[in-house]
Amino acid sequence: MMRKQFAGFAASALALAVSAQAMAGTVTTDGTDIVIKTKSGLEVSTTDKQYSFKFGGRLQADYDSFDGFYTKNNNSSNEGYLRRAQLEFGGNYKDWRYQMNYDGADLAGSSSKWDEASITYTGFSPINIKLGKFDQDYGLEKATSSKWTTAIERTAVYDLASWVNDKEDGMGIQVSGMTAGMFYGSAGITQQDAKDNLTEDEDGQDTNTFNARGVFAPIVSETEVLHFGLDYAQRSYDDDKFAGKIDSRLGVRGVTEQSSDYSGKLVFGNSDKTGFFDDDQVWGAEFAYMNGPFSVQSEYLTRTLSGQDENGDREATGYNMQLAYTLTGESRIYKLDGAKFDAIKPMDKQLGAWEVFYRFDNLEVEDDEDLGVAGIDTTTADIHTLGVNWYANEAVKVSLNYLMTKSDEDTVAVQKRAADADDDNGNALSLRAQYVF
């Protein structure tokens, strides 16, 4: 009898132990050294980290309402769409890591469903070598995952040279690493055969880009971060290949998701088929400081296009400044590996975390001759973005942004729209519901 009671007690204790492990989100087996995590997606790994597999994803449903020069006729318009619907697979086999992200969102202008498909070798620690299809490393906001950027869309400053952090349909190689707990750097070369209608030359040579990024972060802790960064990107064009068009959605993706024939982008510099460019160089700078729930960050970009033959040069410059504050007291997570900000994890499991922010973007394009319209050699635009983010939990985030944009008469003229579409400003309201697993 005592033996049966003891057996029942042991079984109950074992069940409680397993139940406690399951509630914690981790189950560890005794014989095979395998850990299964289900808190965020599904992750299976050995305790020595030699082998792992993780399945996850993100769903971002967006709605935009906009008017002024965001539209073809300056009237109000709106658009709802799936910004991202990604399935993400990743893991490692000893010193080899892999990552495959497939995006099912049907966005206008998207030529590939594979957001990333890469292999990374980590055996030369602290140096990593990545090969495959992935975004180039340029800029603090681009390094930060779209899941955890403060604003719904990244800064419009990147639109002045969108190729610097867009993999398009090309393949690439990147070397990156950290040292001394405060330095991060990367350098890479990527083939870009679809951006800006660039095609292979007569010898089959694609347009290749070079990117480099260096970051110095003398303060990195859970509640305080100080970040400085420099960026560089370069590519060259064959004769009569690139006519220098520069345009921007000005922070509202929905303007290019409409079914009309209007592109929705504000044009700063039109293509001029009588003149082309042969060298494209971009420099950038990054700054960020976080102290507890408060953070400030800024980026600067300058792009120089060298004219071919008798064509003049074209230059684009932009900068932003962002202030953010978490009303519920949480700090943003920062990772030196990649030199980027990450999620805000709510302390209150019922109310979640609440964040408010303001961002200012300034964009300007100049040309030695004209910007595709006679007599116009400079165009500008300013964007003010106010926003609030609700991190309901570690999986759900709801964001609301209000954008106020102001340009000048010359910028509207370069756009070449209908004669009665002459608004030099626009307003937009953007909403996003996000689920991450």
Order of alpha helices (4+ residues) and beta strands (2+ residues): alpha-beta-beta-beta-beta-beta-beta-beta-beta-alpha-beta-beta-beta-beta-beta-beta-beta-beta-beta-beta-beta-beta-beta-beta-alpha-beta
